[in-house]
């Protein structure tokens, strides 16, 4: 298992070569549409990825395609950039590309859509994408989303629980499992089942009973992991969820993260786990080193 540190691909100052010396891998992440639609920014991102791959030669290297306002099923310009990102991963010898379903909408919009039908449409697209990357040396990991957005105003409910991934994986396309997203989803689903969050109960279009460790059933198709904890529960009254907490400081007790990380370390197919830890200053990391020590202690005792 290789621990990976993420950095914003449009801000190479966040990358630290000492991570490579420690044997860690990296994940070049993008989050916003502008990072791929601004031609100058996109070219700089491509150059940064190519340089780090060729010069630093990390033990593992993944690329995270942006999420915000990047619906590649509906927007041909975004789809074009997705194909260019896939070419970048292939040409630079990266391990894989992390991809969300990118169908973030308001609850009002989702109420007008058939989630089952929309999920089926997305899976059909993924299977066509699998044909495009057939026989490639990298994977594409489709990532689960949290049960609602961090401010409870928008969400993407297509891929939240393990059951939502049924029939998705094929060829080089598997699952990137984000345990922060999933632990939050399970936590909120249990609050809803207990009658809490009553004022917001109708704003969760994809809810089901789940256990924190249910993701084990996806082990054969999981190609990559994201790992962190969360703080707070998002509500329409203004409360927010903060992702990227240390496993010692989340709402879910640390023992659950212990069990989950042990399962991640035993993954059948995935060899990388990205530590998506929140920092005050991403050019002067501190918290991610605490998370890495937490993980390395457990790997050493495995």
N, C-alpha and C positions, 0 to 999 in steps of 0.2 A: 504494500500500500504506500503510495507516494502522496504526501501532503502538498497541496498547491496553494499559492498565495495569489489573490487576484489584484490586478491593477487596471486603472482606466486607460484603455488603449489610446485614447486621444490626448492623454497627459503622461508621456513617458517618464516624467520626473518622479512618478509614483513607483516606478520599477527600481528594485534594489538588486544589483548583481550578487550581493552576499547571500541572497536566497539560493542561488544556484550552488554556491560553495557549500551550503548546508545540506545539499542534496534534495532540496525542495523543488517542486515544479511550479508553474505559473499559469494563470488564466488571464488572458487579455480580454477585458470586458468593455462592452458598449451598452448604453441604456437608452439613448435618445435618438430620435429621427435625424436631427441635425448632424450627428456624428457620421452618418452614412450619406446624407443628401447634400451636405456641403462638400463639394468636390475636393477642395484643398484639405479639409479635415480628413476625409476618407483616404486620400492619397498618403497623408502623413501616418494614418493608422496602419495602412498596408506596409509602409516603409518600416515602421516601428516593429511590427510583427516579424517581418522578414529579417531585420537586423538582429533582433534578440534570438531568433531561431538559429541563424547562421553563426553569430559571434558567441553568444552565451551558451547555446546548446543545452537548454534545461532538460532535466531527466523526464519531464512531462510538460506538455504545452497544449493548452486548449484555448479556443476562441469563443466568446459569448456574444451572439448576435443581439442587437438591441430589441427592446420590448415596446417602449412607449411610442404610440402612433406609428407602428410598423406592421400593419396587417398585410402580409405578403400574399394572402389569398385574394385580396381586393385591390391591391395597389401594385401595378406592374413595375413601377420604378423601384419599390422596395424589393419586389421579387428579383429584379435585375441585380440589386446589391446583394441579396442573399446568394445568388449564383456566383457572384464575384467573391463573396466571403468563402464559399465552398472551394472555389479555385485557389484562394489564398491559403486555406488550410492544406489543400493537396500539394500545392507547389512549395510550401514552406516546411512540409514534413511534420505538421502538427498531429497530435493524437486524435483530436476531434473538435466538433463544433457543438456548442450548447444552443438549443433553440426552444423558445416558447411558442405556444399556439398563437400569441399576439392578437387575441380577439377581445381586448379590453374595451368594455362598454359600460354604460350606466345600467343600474338595475332596471330602470324604465325601458331601456332598449332591449335588455335580455328578456323581459316579460313578453315581448312581442315575437320572440324567437323560440323555436323548438330546439332545446339543448341537445336532445338525442340526435336529431337530424343534423344540427350544426357540427356535433362531434363526429358523426359519420362522414360528413363532408370533409372535415379536416383530416381524418384518417385516410380517406381516399387520396387526398393531396400528398400525404406523407408516403403512401405507397408509390405514387408517381415519382416522388423525390428519391425514393430508394432505387428506382430504376436508373435514375440519373447518376447515382454514385455507386452503382453495382461494381464489385471487384476493387473498390478503392481501398487504400491502406489506412483509412481513418473512419471514425464513427460519427454519427450525428445523434446527440442525446436530446430527446424531447423532454422538457422539464415540467414537473407539476407546479401548479400555481396555488397560492393560499385560498382559503374558502371565500375571502373577500379582500378588497384592497386595503392598504394600510390606513386609509381614512374612511373606509366603509362607503365611499361614494361611487366607486367603479370596481369592476371585477372581471375576471375571465374564468367562468365556471366549467370550462370544457374538461380540463384535466386536473382534478383535485385529489381524488382518492384512487387507490390501486385499481379498482374495478373500471375506472374511466379509461385505463390504458389497454383494455382488452382488445386484441386484434391490431394494435398499433404497431408493435415491433415487427420489423421485417428486414432481411438483409443486413446492411450496415447501420440501420436505424434502430436505436434502442431507447433507453430511458436514462435521463439525468434526474436522480432523485434528490430533491431538496428537503432535508429533514426539518429545517426551520419552518418552511412553508407547511409541511405536513403536521408537525407537532402543533402549530397554531390552528390548523384546520380541525384536528381532533379535539383540541382544547375547546374551541368555540362550539363544535358540534355537541360536545357534552354539556356545555352551558345551556345551549338551546333545548336539549333533551330534558334538562332539569327545570325548564320553565324560566330560565334567566334570559336576559337580553330580549324580553318580551316586546319592547317597543320596536326592535329591529328584526323580529323573527321572520317577517314576510320579505325581507330583503336578501335572503340566502336561497338562491334557486337550485343549488346543488348541495344537499345535506344528507348524510347517512351515518349510521352507527359505525364507529371505527375504533381500532386500538392503535396505540402509538407504534407498535411493531408490525403492523399488518403489511408494511412495505416489503417484508421478507418474501412474500409470494412473487415479487417482481425480480428477485435476484437473478434468474437466468437471462433476463433481458435488460438488466441495468448495466450501463456502460460507464457511468460516472456518478459521483455524489457531490452535493453541496451540504455543508454542515455548519450550523450555528444555532443559537437559541433566540427567543424573542421576549420582549417586555411590553405589557399593555395589550388591551383589546380594543380594536377599532369600533366605534359606534357612530351613528349619525348625529349624536349629540355633540360630537367634537373630540371624543377620545381617540387616540391613535395607537396603532401597533408599531413598535420599533423593532425591526429585524436586526440580526447581527450581534446579538448579545453573546457573552461567554456562556458556556454550558453551566457554569457555577452561579450565574446571575439571572437566569430566565424565570418565567412564571412556572414552567414545568420543572418538577424536581430533578436534581442532577442525576439521580439514579436511572431515570428514563434515558438520559443522554448517554450514560454509561452503557446501558443495554443496546441502545441503537448503534453506538459507535462500534461496539463489539460485533454486531451483525455486519456493519459496513466493512470492518476489517476482514471478515470472512467471505466477502463478496465472491461470487462464482466467476464473474466476468469483469467487473470494474476494478481498476488498479489505481484510480486517482480519486482524491477527495479534496475539493476546494473549500478553504476556510473563509467564508464570507463574513468577516468580523467588522463591526462598526468601529471607526476610529475618529478621534477629534481632528487629526491631521494625517492625511493619507500619504504625505511625503515624509512623515516621521512616525512610523508605526510603533505601537506599543501593545495594544490589545491582541493583535494577531499572534504575537510571540507567546503570550500567555496561553492562547488557544492551542498553538502548536505544541507547547510543553505538555498541556493536558492530554493531547492526543498521543504524543510520543511516549508518555508514561504508560498509557494503556496498550500501545503497540508492543512496548518492551515486556509487559507482563502477560501478553497474550499466550 
